[in-house]
Amino acid sequence: MTTVQIQNKNGEFLKEVLVEPWKILLSQLEAAGVEIPNACRAGMCAACMCNITAGGEYVKKDMRWEPAFPLWEDEIMTCIGGVLDTQETIILKTMY
């Protein structure tokens, strides 16, 4: 399991969640009670996008498929991305 901390768009801590590596983040975060805006679940609308503030080297942005548009190095769409197996904590900050 990998630890992901979620912050709101203001950087305030919301929740820490243990997630399974190599699985889509959005579904796991929702199951843990984290509300992330989303719409298409296909990597096209960017509603679920988060900024990666720590642990970016352990993030896999194209777990399901490629995003429909280029992402900055510190961005992930949680509907198509996931994390690798690590003992490091990954910190994501919601954008909306």
N, C-alpha and C positions, 0 to 999 in steps of 0.2 A: 504494500500500500504506500501511497505517496501523499504527503500532506499539502493541501492547498488552502491558503488563507484568502478570504474574499474581503475586499474593502469597497465601500461605496465610492461614488465619483468624487467625493470630497476627501477621500483617503481615510475615512473612519472605519475601523475594524468592524466587520459584520459577523463572520463565522469562520471557523477552521474546520475543514472537512478532510477525511481520509478518502482518497479516490483510488480506484484500480488503474494501474498503468495500462496503456494501449486501448483504453475505452473512451468513448466520447464524453467530454467534460459536462456539457449542458445537462444531459440526462442524470448524471451522478449528482450534480449540484442541486438540481430540482428535487431529487429523491431525498437529499439531506435538508430540504427546506429553504434553500437559497433561491431567491427570486431574481432571475436574470431576464431582462427583456429579450424576447425572441419573436420571430414571425415565420420565416421560411424553412429553417432547419436544413438548408442546403448550401450555406456559405455564400449567399447572394445579397441579402438585405442589410447585413452588418448590425442588426439590432442587438445581437448577443455579444458584440465585440467587447473585449476587455483589454486594458493595458497590462502588460507583464512588468511588474516592478521589481521582482526578484526571481531568480531561478529560470530565466529564459532559455538557458542551455538544456533544460530538461523538458521543454515544451515541444510538442510535435503539432504543427499547425495544420497538417493535411492528413489527419488520421483517417478521415472518411474519404475525402477527395480534395482537390485543389480549390482554394477560394476563388470566387468569380472575379476578383480584382486584387492587385498587389497590396500586401500589408506591410506596414513598417515593421522593423525588427522587434519592436516592443508591443505588437498587437497580436491578438488571437481571436478568432471567432470560435466560441465555445461549442457551437453546434456541429463543427466538423473537426475540431482539434482535441487533443488529449495531452497526456503527460507520459514521460518515461518513468521507469522504476528508479527511484532515488530516495536517499535519506534526507536530502535537502528539502526545505520548505519553499514552495512556489507561491508567490504572492500576486494575485490578480486584482485589478481595480476596475470596477464597472465604469462604462463610459456614459451611460444614460440613467 
